[in-house]
Amino acid sequence: MRIASVERKTGETQIELTLNLDGTGKCEVENPIGFFDHMLKSFCKHGMFDLKGTIKGDLNVDQHHTIEDTGIVLGECFKKALGNCAGIYRSGFFIYPMDETLVQAAVDFGGRAFLVSNSNLTGNPFISVDEDGKEAAFQTDCFEDFWQGFVNAAQCNLHIDVIRGRSDHHKIEGAFKAVSRAIRAAVEIDERRKGVIPSTKGIIV
């Protein structure tokens, strides 16, 4: 099975994640940010990845360090689990509709990190109330920080385009689902490839 564990401990965050590429869509991660937790669960559910671990960070500062570093750790998990990428499709594409929103995502695990994100978000934070009546928020400007951390660590190209939409919630959630489905397509084993590395160079760098 293609499973990888990565731990990152800095003066700002303490994150441990274990990823199973061939899972059933379970997400068992202790995540202190409600909306972000919802996004990781959606990512796993639609990509059929299993993810477990803990996320802790300096939320007294803001959410940037925690969300970006989680993207880094998740990207490192993918890179580690994929190894030399032998036998996979390598690239994937998906268009995800979510009510009034339509998002397309394309990914290539070709060894080069590049992010293009056209999310068209307002930048306004989401405000919510937890079960204890305490107000919480999600910094929507951290959306791109997460994916930038991911592509840098996973060494992949990722293009995210919100084609249309009104709700920032739908745009972000649609993007997480579109990306997960594109990644799922990219990391699936191609039986016709018969274990060969998917590159004319013979190596993914």
C-alpha positions in Angstrom: 0.0 0.0 0.0 1.1 3.5 -0.7 1.3 5.1 2.7 3.4 7.9 4.0 3.8 9.7 7.4 5.4 13.2 7.8 6.0 15.2 10.9 6.7 19.0 11.0 7.6 20.8 14.2 8.6 24.4 14.1 8.3 27.4 16.4 4.9 28.1 14.8 3.3 24.7 14.2 3.3 21.1 15.2 1.8 18.9 12.5 1.7 15.1 12.0 -0.1 13.5 9.1 -0.3 10.0 7.7 -1.7 9.6 4.2 -2.9 6.4 2.4 -3.3 7.0 -1.3 -5.4 3.9 -1.7 -7.9 4.6 1.1 -11.6 4.8 1.4 -12.0 8.5 2.0 -11.6 8.7 5.8 -10.3 11.8 7.5 -9.3 11.5 11.1 -7.4 14.6 11.8 -7.5 16.8 14.9 -7.9 20.2 13.3 -8.6 23.3 15.4 -10.0 25.3 12.5 -13.6 24.3 11.8 -14.0 25.3 8.1 -10.5 24.0 7.3 -11.4 20.7 8.9 -14.5 20.6 6.7 -12.3 21.1 3.6 -9.8 18.4 4.5 -12.7 16.0 5.1 -14.1 16.9 1.6 -10.7 16.5 0.1 -10.3 12.9 1.5 -13.9 11.9 0.8 -13.8 12.9 -2.9 -10.2 11.8 -3.5 -10.6 8.5 -1.7 -7.6 9.2 0.4 -7.3 8.3 4.1 -5.7 10.9 6.3 -5.1 10.9 10.0 -3.0 13.0 12.4 -2.9 16.2 14.4 -2.7 19.9 13.5 -1.6 22.5 16.0 -0.4 26.0 15.4 0.0 29.6 16.7 -3.6 30.6 16.1 -3.1 33.4 18.6 -1.1 35.0 15.7 -3.4 34.1 12.8 -4.3 31.0 10.7 -1.7 31.5 8.0 1.2 29.4 9.6 -1.1 26.6 10.5 -2.9 26.3 7.1 0.2 26.8 5.0 2.3 24.3 7.0 -0.6 21.8 6.7 -0.4 22.2 3.0 3.4 21.6 3.1 3.0 18.4 5.2 0.2 17.1 3.0 2.3 17.7 -0.1 5.3 16.0 1.5 3.1 13.0 2.2 2.0 12.8 -1.4 5.6 13.0 -2.6 6.8 10.4 -0.2 3.9 8.0 -0.9 4.3 8.4 -4.7 8.1 7.7 -4.6 9.4 7.7 -8.2 5.9 7.9 -9.6 6.3 4.6 -11.4 3.1 3.3 -12.9 0.8 6.2 -12.2 -1.1 8.3 -14.7 0.8 11.4 -13.4 -1.6 14.0 -14.6 -5.3 14.5 -13.9 -8.1 17.0 -14.6 -11.6 17.5 -13.1 -14.5 20.0 -13.3 -16.6 20.2 -10.2 -20.0 21.9 -10.1 -21.3 23.1 -6.7 -24.6 24.8 -7.0 -24.0 28.2 -8.7 -20.2 27.6 -8.7 -18.1 25.7 -11.3 -14.4 25.0 -10.6 -11.8 23.2 -12.7 -8.6 21.8 -11.5 -5.6 20.2 -13.3 -2.5 18.6 -11.8 0.7 17.1 -13.0 3.1 15.3 -10.7 6.0 16.0 -13.0 8.6 17.1 -10.5 8.2 20.8 -10.9 6.3 23.0 -8.5 4.0 25.7 -10.0 0.6 27.0 -8.8 -1.9 29.0 -10.8 -4.9 30.0 -8.7 -7.8 32.0 -10.1 -10.2 31.7 -7.2 -11.9 35.1 -7.4 -12.5 35.2 -3.7 -13.7 38.3 -1.9 -11.1 37.9 0.9 -13.8 38.3 3.5 -13.4 35.8 6.4 -16.1 33.3 7.3 -17.6 33.8 10.7 -19.2 30.9 12.6 -20.2 29.9 16.1 -19.1 26.7 17.8 -21.2 24.4 20.1 -20.1 26.4 23.1 -21.3 29.7 21.5 -17.8 30.9 20.9 -17.3 32.8 17.7 -14.7 31.4 15.2 -13.5 32.5 11.8 -11.8 31.2 8.7 -9.3 33.4 6.9 -10.2 32.9 3.2 -6.9 34.6 2.1 -5.1 31.4 3.4 -6.7 29.3 0.6 -3.9 30.0 -1.8 -1.3 29.7 1.0 -2.4 26.1 1.6 -2.1 25.1 -2.1 1.2 27.0 -2.6 2.6 25.0 0.3 1.2 21.8 -1.1 2.6 22.2 -4.6 6.1 23.3 -3.3 6.3 20.1 -1.2 4.6 17.7 -3.6 6.6 19.1 -6.6 3.6 19.2 -8.8 1.9 21.7 -11.1 -1.6 22.7 -10.0 -4.0 25.0 -11.8 -7.2 26.0 -10.0 -9.8 28.1 -11.9 -13.2 29.2 -10.5 -15.1 29.5 -13.8 -18.1 31.1 -12.1 -19.7 31.4 -8.7 -21.1 33.7 -6.1 -20.4 32.1 -2.7 -16.9 32.1 -1.4 -17.8 29.0 0.6 -18.8 27.2 -2.6 -15.8 28.4 -4.5 -13.3 27.1 -1.8 -15.2 23.9 -1.2 -15.7 23.3 -5.0 -11.9 23.8 -5.5 -11.0 21.3 -2.8 -13.3 18.8 -4.3 -12.1 19.5 -7.9 -8.4 19.3 -6.9 -9.0 16.0 -4.9 -10.7 14.4 -7.9 -7.9 15.6 -10.3 -5.2 14.3 -7.9 -7.1 11.0 -7.6 -7.0 10.6 -11.3 -3.3 11.5 -11.4 -2.1 9.1 -8.7 -4.2 6.1 -9.9 -2.2 3.1 -11.1 -2.3 2.9 -14.9 -2.3 -0.9 -15.7 -1.1 -0.3 -19.3 2.0 1.5 -18.0 3.1 -1.6 -16.2 5.2 0.1 -13.6 7.1 2.3 -15.9 8.0 5.9 -14.8 5.6 8.3 -16.8 8.3 10.5 -18.3 10.3 10.5 -21.5 13.3 11.4 -19.3 12.9 8.1 -17.4 12.8 10.0 -14.2 10.6 12.5 -12.4 12.7 15.5 -11.3 
